[in-house]
Amino acid sequence: MSNNVKLKKGFDIKLVGEAAESIAKNIDTPTTFAIKPEDFPGMIRPKAVVKVGEKVKAGDPILIDGKLEEVKYTSPVSGEIVEIQRGERRKLLAVVVKADAQVEYKEFPVKPIDQVSKEEAQAILLESGVWPQLVRRPYAVVANPSDTPRALFVSAFDSHPLAPNYEFTLKGQESYIQAGIDVLKKFTPKVYLGLSGSKSSTLFDGLAGVEKNKFSGPHPAGNVGVQIHHTAPVTSANDVVWTISPEGLAQVGKLFKEGKYDAKRIIAIAGPKVDKPEYMETYAGVNLETISAAKIKGDNVRVVSGNVLTGYAVGKNGFLGYYSNMVTALEEGNKARFFLSDGWLAPITSRLSFHKAFGLLGSTSKKYALDTNTNGQDRPFAVTGSFEKVVPMDIYPMYLLKAILAYDYENMEALGIYEVAEEDLALCEFIDVSKHDIQKIVRQGLDTMRLD
């Protein structure tokens, strides 16, 4: 049985620079790739297991978490380890691989999926480096192999600003996605697939062994956390579910059908400061130098790994995040605005305002070339009632955030900390008149509950 969930709360941020459905041809082939511990919330003690100069194949381990050593983080390409980046107090920042011209893959066992036991499947997923695609709720961290999830959730569409279209990026991979589902059903009997209620899908509609639910409405309708909340919500710290992206499903399927860890992906290059936004075929953790040189306009630009709501700045020479399926470029908002000419008192139509603030006359239906200016600094929380308008979940975001800041464990539990991840409250950060780092606060709360 499937449900049609129509969400009214939320907000669509419409930006110029959506990627055209074509593969870029004018970008030089990137040569370096990296795995970064910061991409894995909850990783406590990252440790490099390779040395500079060592040769690796795609699927060879290069990084582990000292607190969960059975989970391997493996190289996305074959080549040579050229750098192990460290920060203050020798904190591990990244393991960098210079890629071979032709990728060589570490081989993993292949046999019919119906003949693979749960134990065999788990061992292959852990050793290959595909396991980190599985994310645990509550806490939104890499799944623990000792957990027994009651269900697996997959969102088959992405509603973030300028998000890639899975129908294009995963075209022709239906058999891998189905194989991924068949493998992961060995860990949990129930798989929920969240489909877009506004359009049909040639990629996902034919999948078997899943319960399909349709979600329509503004962002964050495509967030898997919102879909969990409206389908089978997480109720306690011990009520464990797993999530995985469609790209992750395809990666699992290819691992068991072809015996290799294939980190290849099609990413979107999008945003107001991109010249001819389109897609590119590359590998996870790609260095963005050649992409920036070919596609990004100007110097005063912020290059983001991921989307503008939940991504993070990496610079023109940074590396794409492990879970990121797009690169976004927008203008840095580092110029002062005079309040009478182009500030909050000026009647202008070039800036988007959720609150319909005085002077901001822009339409919520047109597309904008927004910059990164927050138009203000941190200040005490102003109770406006707006957060509840963009979070389509039965929680009170403002009170939850205050409970986190006060380390009020009982109220954090009562107010829904186990149901949320950073992305679920990202819109609160966008509309917050108090200019707080909402997602950082949410992560603080999740880590507090998980570690204490």
Order of alpha helices (4+ residues) and beta strands (2+ residues): beta-beta-beta-beta-beta-beta-beta-beta-alpha-beta-beta-beta-alpha-alpha-beta-beta-alpha-beta-alpha-beta-beta-alpha-beta-beta-beta-alpha-alpha-alpha-alpha-alpha
